[in-house]
Amino acid sequence: MVHSARVVALPNPKVTPPAQQAALHPLAPKPVSVLSSTVRIGTGIVTQLAAPVLTIAFLLVLWQMLASSPTSALPSPLKVIDESWEIIVYPFKVGNGIDQGLFWHVTASLVRVGYGYTLAAFLGIGLGVLLGQSTLAMRGLDPVF
């Protein structure tokens, strides 16, 4: 004969209900209005961007002041923007010779960087293998490296 026992949990006066535990826990999320969280996010963005924006503004003003002298060898930032405005605004312009948009100038530069990096990698790896395999090469180039 099998008897089934029924277990009933009695309330413990020392244990608080889960809803009250969440409210009492120090790390529990506190109700926040949408406006205050938006203000907090906006304040965080402003504090993160303030230093870089002020630094760039300071450097541009300094550059403008130093380049405004008639004997200055460098152009001012306003003159640079004025003379390069067309290639900045129309980056994909296709023209004759050097009359191209900024995208094409940057692409040509990056292709040159790629060629240089590839050449340097081949030479560096080749020299490293040579130094690793040949004691004569290692002794010959050891003072250099």
C-alpha positions in Angstrom: 0.0 0.0 0.0 1.5 3.4 -1.1 0.7 6.4 0.9 1.2 9.8 -0.7 2.3 12.6 1.5 1.5 16.1 0.8 4.1 18.7 1.6 2.9 22.2 2.5 5.4 25.0 2.8 4.7 27.2 5.8 5.4 30.9 5.6 8.6 31.9 7.2 8.4 35.3 8.8 12.2 35.9 8.2 11.9 35.5 4.4 10.6 38.4 2.4 8.6 37.8 -0.8 10.5 38.0 -4.1 8.8 41.3 -5.1 10.0 42.9 -1.9 13.5 41.3 -2.2 14.0 43.0 -5.6 12.9 46.4 -4.1 15.3 45.9 -1.1 18.3 44.7 -3.1 20.9 47.4 -3.6 21.6 46.4 -7.3 18.0 46.1 -8.2 17.0 48.4 -11.1 15.2 51.4 -9.9 12.3 52.9 -11.9 13.6 55.7 -14.1 11.5 58.0 -16.3 12.3 58.1 -20.0 13.2 61.8 -19.8 15.8 61.4 -17.1 17.4 58.4 -18.9 17.5 60.5 -22.1 19.1 63.4 -20.3 21.7 61.0 -18.8 22.5 59.5 -22.2 22.8 63.0 -23.7 25.0 64.1 -20.9 27.3 61.1 -21.5 27.6 61.8 -25.2 28.4 65.4 -24.5 31.1 64.5 -22.0 32.6 61.9 -24.3 32.7 64.3 -27.3 33.7 67.5 -25.5 37.4 66.9 -25.3 38.0 65.8 -28.9 35.8 68.5 -30.4 37.5 71.2 -28.3 41.0 69.9 -29.1 40.3 69.8 -32.9 38.7 73.3 -32.7 41.8 74.6 -30.8 44.2 73.1 -33.3 42.3 74.6 -36.3 42.2 78.0 -34.7 45.9 77.8 -34.0 46.6 76.7 -37.5 44.6 79.6 -38.9 46.4 82.1 -36.7 49.9 80.7 -37.7 49.1 80.5 -41.4 47.5 84.0 -41.6 51.0 85.6 -41.7 52.0 86.8 -45.2 55.4 85.0 -44.8 53.8 81.7 -43.8 54.7 78.7 -46.0 51.6 76.8 -45.2 48.1 77.7 -46.4 45.3 78.4 -43.8 42.6 75.8 -43.2 40.0 78.1 -44.8 42.2 78.3 -48.0 42.6 74.5 -48.0 38.9 74.0 -47.8 38.1 76.7 -50.4 40.6 75.2 -52.9 39.7 71.5 -52.3 35.9 71.9 -51.9 35.1 70.5 -55.3 37.0 67.2 -54.8 35.5 66.8 -51.3 31.9 67.5 -52.4 32.1 65.4 -55.6 34.4 62.4 -54.5 33.5 60.2 -57.4 34.0 62.8 -60.2 35.9 61.3 -63.2 37.9 63.8 -65.1 41.1 64.0 -67.1 44.5 63.6 -65.5 44.6 64.9 -62.0 41.1 66.3 -62.2 39.5 63.5 -60.2 37.4 63.2 -57.1 38.8 62.5 -53.7 37.8 58.8 -53.8 40.0 58.2 -56.8 43.0 60.0 -55.2 42.6 58.0 -52.0 42.2 54.8 -54.0 45.5 55.5 -55.9 47.3 56.2 -52.6 46.0 53.0 -51.0 47.1 50.9 -54.0 50.6 52.4 -53.6 50.5 51.5 -49.9 49.5 48.0 -50.7 52.4 47.6 -53.2 54.8 48.9 -50.6 53.5 46.7 -47.9 53.6 43.6 -50.1 57.2 44.3 -51.2 58.2 44.9 -47.6 56.5 41.7 -46.4 58.2 39.6 -49.1 61.7 41.1 -48.4 61.2 40.8 -44.6 60.0 37.2 -44.7 62.7 36.3 -47.1 65.4 37.9 -45.0 64.0 36.3 -41.9 64.1 32.8 -43.4 67.6 33.4 -44.7 68.8 34.5 -41.2 67.1 31.6 -39.6 68.6 29.0 -42.0 72.1 30.2 -42.6 74.6 30.7 -39.9 76.9 32.6 -42.3 74.1 35.1 -43.0 73.3 35.3 -39.3 77.0 36.1 -38.5 77.2 38.5 -41.4 74.1 40.5 -40.5 74.1 40.0 -36.7 75.8 43.4 -35.9 73.2 45.1 -38.2 70.2 43.6 -36.3 
